[in-house]
């Protein structure tokens, strides 16, 4: 078997860490609430985030956000640096995350010219 050449971005993709503030309101049982938020790098006064459609996002709610039992996922929107947050609840009751809570967004980008 021949050695397969790989690009560094396949092994370690480019990453950007940013933060946003969101207030989804009550998330009823069996429902999903969607909100958008603009993200900044290095805190609330930093430059705007640059992730875009095609990037893979991970979201980390602050421990004080009160999202226990809620699945929080993230996706980039059509506006660069703006995240769409999905709050899904299947706990059997309604949960209201704390308003104006912080959410850390880690965006990963790989190049479209990966060697196959």
N, C-alpha and C positions, 0 to 999 in steps of 0.2 A: 504494500500500500504506500503510495507516494505521500510526501509531506504536503499538507494543504496550507498555502499562504493565506494569512488573515490580516485585515487592516486593524489598526489600533482601536478604531471606533466600534468595531464589533466586540472587542474584549472590554473596553472601557469607554462607553459613549460619553459625549459631552453632557455636562449637567449644569443646571441653573437652579439655585435655591432662592425662593422668594416667599413673600407672605402677603396675606390679604385679610380683610375683615368682612364677616358675613353675619346676617341675621335672618335665618330661614323661617322663623316663626314656628308654630306648632306643627309637628309631623304626626299625623294620625296613623293608627294601625293599618297596615296594608297599603300605605300610600307612599308616594315619592314626591318630595318638594325640591324644586330646582331654583337656584339663585345664581346670579353672576356677580363677580367681584373683580376689580382691577387689582393687580398684584404689583408689589414693589420689591426691589432687591435691597437687602440690608436694613430692613425696618420700614416704618411708615413714611419716612422722609427721604428714602432712597430713590434711585432712578427706576423708571418703569421696567417691569419684567419684559422679556423678549420672546418667550415661548410662543409657539404658533401651532396651527393645525398640522398634524403629522407627528407632533412630539408626544411622548408618553409621559403622563403625569401621575404622581403619587401625592396623596394629601394626608397631612397629619394634623388633626384638630388639637388645639390646646387642651390641657387636662381640665381647665376650668370651663370649657365649652359646654359641658353637660350633654355630650352625645352618647352616653352609655346606652347600648342596645341599638343604636342607629348605625347603619352602614353609610359611610360618607365616601363618595368617589368623585373624581375630578376629570374634566375634559377641557381641552382648549376651545375657545370660541373663535369666531371669524375675526375678532379684534385681537391682535397680538398683545400678549401680557394680561389678557382677561380670561379668567377661569369660570367654567360652569360647574357648580357644585351640586351634586345629587345627594339628598338625604333620604334614605329608605328605612322604613320602620316596619318590622314584623314581630313586635314584642307582645302584642295583644292589647296594648293601651297607647294613649297619645303621649308623646315626649316633646318638650319644648326646649331646644338648645338655648343657651344663654345668648342674648342679643349682643351684637358687636364683638363677637369672639374672634380670636386670631386663628388662622389656618395656615400652616406652612405647606408650600407647594414645592415639590422637587420635580423638575422637568428634565427628561432625558431625550437626547437627539442623536440619531445615527445618520451617517451619510447615505444618500441614495445610490452610491456607487460601490456598494459592498461587493467584494470579489466572491463569486460563487464557486 
